[in-house]
């Protein structure tokens, strides 16, 4: 699997498209109406990607915690036997 070296915070993944939408609306003369169905599809997909990345990061963090817990438990049991 390809893993990017740059990690974008999830809040930035929301703010950047929102800022682009506002800039586009201002350039159009203050017309903030969305271009349907294009905008709906793009923002819906963006929402799915953000949710998927958030879940993947949470799952990866849980996996690391389990591994560290096993290591600590292993160290505790060996130090108790030697004492």
C-alpha positions as CSV (number, residue, x, y, z in Angstrom):
1,X,0.0,0.0,0.0
2,X,1.2,3.5,-0.8
3,X,1.6,5.6,2.3
4,X,2.0,9.4,1.8
5,X,4.7,11.2,3.8
6,X,2.5,14.3,4.2
7,X,-0.3,14.0,6.7
8,X,-3.1,16.5,6.4
9,X,-5.1,17.2,9.6
10,X,-8.8,16.3,9.2
11,X,-9.8,19.8,10.1
12,X,-7.7,21.1,7.2
13,X,-9.4,18.6,4.9
14,X,-12.7,20.4,5.7
15,X,-11.4,24.0,5.8
16,X,-9.6,23.9,2.4
17,X,-12.6,23.0,0.3
18,X,-14.8,25.4,2.3
19,X,-12.4,28.2,1.6
20,X,-12.3,27.3,-2.1
21,X,-16.1,27.3,-2.2
22,X,-16.2,30.8,-0.6
23,X,-13.5,32.1,-2.9
24,X,-15.4,30.7,-5.9
25,X,-18.6,32.3,-4.7
26,X,-17.0,35.7,-4.2
27,X,-15.4,35.6,-7.7
28,X,-18.9,34.9,-9.1
29,X,-20.1,38.1,-7.5
30,X,-21.4,36.8,-4.2
31,X,-23.5,33.9,-5.7
32,X,-23.2,31.2,-3.0
33,X,-25.7,28.8,-4.6
34,X,-24.1,25.3,-5.1
35,X,-23.7,23.9,-8.6
36,X,-25.9,20.9,-8.4
37,X,-25.3,17.9,-8.8
38,X,-21.5,18.4,-9.2
39,X,-21.0,20.1,-5.8
40,X,-23.2,17.6,-4.0
41,X,-21.2,14.7,-5.4
42,X,-17.8,16.2,-4.7
43,X,-18.6,17.2,-1.2
44,X,-20.4,13.9,-0.5
45,X,-17.3,12.0,-1.6
46,X,-15.1,14.3,0.4
47,X,-17.2,13.6,3.5
48,X,-16.8,9.8,2.9
49,X,-13.1,10.1,2.5
50,X,-12.8,12.2,5.7
51,X,-14.8,9.6,7.7
52,X,-12.8,6.7,6.2
53,X,-9.5,8.4,7.1
54,X,-10.7,9.2,10.6
55,X,-11.7,5.6,11.2
56,X,-8.5,4.3,9.7
57,X,-6.4,6.6,12.0
58,X,-8.5,5.6,15.0
59,X,-8.1,1.9,14.2
60,X,-4.3,2.3,13.7
61,X,-4.0,4.1,17.0
62,X,-5.9,1.3,18.7
63,X,-3.6,-1.3,17.2
64,X,-0.5,0.5,18.5
65,X,-2.0,0.7,21.9
66,X,-2.7,-3.1,22.0
67,X,0.9,-3.8,20.9
68,X,2.3,-1.6,23.6
69,X,0.0,-3.1,26.2
70,X,1.2,-6.6,25.3
71,X,4.8,-5.4,25.6
72,X,4.3,-3.8,29.0
73,X,2.4,-6.8,30.2
74,X,5.2,-9.1,29.0
75,X,7.8,-6.9,30.8
76,X,5.8,-7.0,34.0
77,X,5.5,-10.7,34.1
78,X,9.2,-11.3,33.4
79,X,10.3,-8.8,36.1
80,X,8.0,-10.4,38.6
81,X,9.4,-13.8,38.0
82,X,13.0,-12.6,38.5
83,X,12.3,-10.6,41.7
